[in-house]
Amino acid sequence: MKAMILAAGLGSRMRPLTDVTPKPLLKVGGIPLIVRHIEKLAHQGFTDIVINIAHLGYKIPEALGDGSDWGVRIAYSDEQEEGGLESAGGIVKALPLLTDSNKYEDTFLVVNADVFTDYDFQDNRHLEDGVLAHLILVPNPEHNSEGDFALDGNLVLDNKQYTFSGIGYYSPKLFEEVPYGKSALAPLLRKAMREGKVTGELYEGEWLDIGTPERLERLNTVLMNRS
């Protein structure tokens, strides 16, 4: 299975830090957020990783190279010219890098670069027949108290209950009818949910959305106290 790290966001809420550094390269406990993901993915059996880049995107390949430092192969999906294609649009552009032989049969993992978690990525996850996505949901943090989606057994519903973690397993078929260009992921998922084609699970381990300088500072303080 291949994995994609979404790393093309503007990081507007992280300013002024992201005026000079793309958010995925901001450090948590002395290690860039995106490097933590790469290390975990490599440890858990992933060998091929796709990273999309836009805002200050050239700095990410400069920092990470081809992935050989971690024993993986990194391919970059460059959205610098477009200025970022949002989540679904970024995945659509990267599909040729995520699927083999354009067969639309390969499940792939997608994770937001700006989350901090101890969730174990699964390189052997297979979607059930007819399922287009499997989402990892988490208890609601303070900044998203109402949540995004709900669970009914293992089906994800378009109701507010839990927060979407930014981690999901996807079938390329979810993106078949999405045209090239800027496109958000949530509307696409909600349509599939209404058709009963999205499964999910609640993860109650460590997870944080590092969306603001304040959250980044709090996390660094927590990690410093642990050491």
Secondary structure as UniProt FT lines:
FT   STRAND          2..7
FT   HELIX           12..14
FT   TURN            15..16
FT   HELIX           17..19
FT   HELIX           23..25
FT   STRAND          27..28
FT   TURN            29..30
FT   STRAND          31..32
FT   HELIX           33..43
FT   TURN            44..45
FT   STRAND          48..53
FT   TURN            55..58
FT   HELIX           59..64
FT   TURN            65..66
FT   HELIX           68..70
FT   STRAND          73..78
FT   TURN            80..83
FT   HELIX           86..98
FT   TURN            101..102
FT   STRAND          108..112
FT   TURN            113..114
FT   STRAND          115..117
FT   TURN            123..124
FT   TURN            129..130
FT   STRAND          133..138
FT   HELIX           142..144
FT   TURN            145..146
FT   STRAND          149..152
FT   TURN            153..154
FT   STRAND          155..170
FT   HELIX           172..175
FT   TURN            176..177
FT   HELIX           186..194
FT   TURN            195..196
FT   STRAND          198..202
FT   STRAND          207..209
FT   HELIX           213..226
//
